[in-house]
Amino acid sequence: LKPRGVLLSNGPGDPARVAHAPETTRNLLGKVPVFGICMGHQILAHAIGAKTYKMKFGHHGANQPVMNLKTGQVMITSQNHGYSIDPETLPDYAKVAQINLNDKSVESIELPEHKAFSVQYHPEACPGPRDSMGYFDDFLRAMGYGG
């Protein structure tokens, strides 16, 4: 296979218990663009040596406010997860790009030199908030499609 990019999809459970996904992801970094969603976001974090933790309550529902730290834009997102990335364990080259306004948990990370990024929420949720659909366009552009 010669993919132009890899989408790390969502899934249930504790991301620390997913054995091979972080290693496989680590081997893809810098070779093809990588976009992680929900558990894929957590797998990307594990691939670069970060840790995750079980949240006290988790985030569930289609009304979670998330702020882009670069622009200050606030989006309403759809979420369903019980784990989050520990920002203190992220390497220096990984940038926290978005936070949850309710509890300040990490909602997005970016690894610019690896063409990799991820979001904790579900931009694909339908029906649901459409505020974050642009991430699919970003991923397509990273793979060489579109403007």
C-alpha positions in Angstrom: 0.0 0.0 0.0 1.0 3.6 -0.7 -1.5 5.7 1.1 -1.5 9.5 0.6 -2.6 9.9 4.2 -3.9 8.0 7.1 -7.0 8.7 9.2 -6.9 7.3 12.7 -10.5 6.7 13.5 -12.5 6.7 16.8 -13.2 3.6 18.9 -14.1 2.6 22.5 -12.0 2.0 25.6 -8.6 2.9 27.1 -6.1 4.0 24.4 -3.2 2.8 26.5 -4.5 -0.8 26.0 -4.3 -0.6 22.2 -1.1 -2.4 21.6 0.2 -1.9 18.1 -1.6 1.3 16.9 0.9 3.7 18.5 3.9 1.9 17.0 2.3 1.7 13.6 1.4 5.4 13.8 4.9 6.4 14.9 6.2 4.6 11.8 3.9 6.6 9.6 4.8 10.1 11.0 6.7 12.2 8.6 5.9 9.8 5.7 2.2 10.6 5.1 -0.2 13.1 6.6 -2.0 11.7 9.7 -5.4 12.9 11.0 -6.7 11.4 14.3 -10.3 11.6 15.6 -11.3 10.7 19.2 -9.4 7.6 20.0 -7.2 8.3 17.0 -6.3 11.6 18.7 -5.2 9.6 21.8 -3.3 7.0 19.7 -1.4 9.8 18.0 -0.5 11.2 21.4 0.7 7.7 22.6 2.7 7.4 19.3 4.8 10.5 20.3 5.3 9.4 23.9 2.5 11.2 25.6 0.1 9.7 28.2 -3.6 9.7 28.6 -5.7 9.6 31.7 -9.3 8.5 32.6 -11.5 11.6 33.1 -13.7 11.9 36.1 -16.8 12.3 34.0 -15.8 12.2 30.4 -17.4 14.3 27.6 -20.7 13.1 26.2 -23.1 15.0 23.9 -23.3 17.5 21.1 -22.7 20.6 23.1 -19.1 20.7 24.2 -17.4 24.2 23.6 -13.9 24.0 22.2 -11.6 27.0 21.7 -8.9 27.2 19.0 -5.9 28.7 20.9 -4.5 30.3 17.8 -7.6 32.2 16.6 -9.7 32.3 19.8 -12.6 30.9 17.8 -15.1 28.8 19.8 -16.8 25.8 18.2 -19.6 23.6 19.6 -18.5 20.0 19.2 -20.0 16.5 19.5 -18.1 14.3 21.9 -18.2 10.8 23.4 -15.0 9.8 25.3 -13.8 9.0 28.8 -10.0 9.6 28.3 -7.9 12.7 27.6 -4.3 13.5 26.8 -2.1 14.7 29.6 -0.6 17.9 28.2 2.4 17.7 30.6 3.6 14.6 28.8 3.5 16.0 25.2 6.9 16.5 23.6 8.0 20.0 22.8 7.3 19.6 19.1 3.6 18.8 19.7 1.4 21.8 20.0 -1.9 21.9 21.9 -4.1 23.6 19.4 -7.5 23.5 21.1 -8.9 23.1 24.6 -12.3 22.3 26.1 -13.7 25.5 27.7 -15.5 23.5 30.4 -12.5 21.7 31.9 -9.4 22.9 29.9 -8.7 19.4 28.6 -6.7 19.0 25.4 -9.1 18.9 22.4 -6.5 19.1 19.5 -2.8 18.6 18.9 -0.7 19.5 16.0 2.7 18.1 14.8 3.5 20.5 12.0 6.8 19.0 10.9 5.1 15.6 10.7 1.9 16.8 8.8 -0.1 15.3 11.6 -3.0 16.7 13.7 -5.8 15.3 15.7 -9.1 16.3 17.5 -10.7 14.7 20.5 -14.2 15.4 19.3 -16.2 14.1 16.3 -16.1 16.5 13.4 -17.9 13.8 11.4 -20.9 13.6 13.7 -24.1 13.8 11.8 -26.5 15.0 12.9 -24.5 17.3 15.0 -22.5 20.5 15.1 -20.9 21.3 11.8 -18.4 23.9 13.2 -15.4 21.7 12.7 -15.9 20.2 9.2 -12.9 22.2 7.9 -10.5 19.6 9.3 -11.4 17.2 6.5 -10.5 19.9 4.0 -7.2 20.5 5.9 -6.4 16.7 5.7 -7.2 16.6 2.0 -4.9 19.6 1.3 -2.1 17.9 3.4 -2.5 14.9 1.0 -2.2 17.1 -2.0 -5.9 17.4 -2.9 -7.8 20.6 -3.3 -6.7 24.3 -3.0 
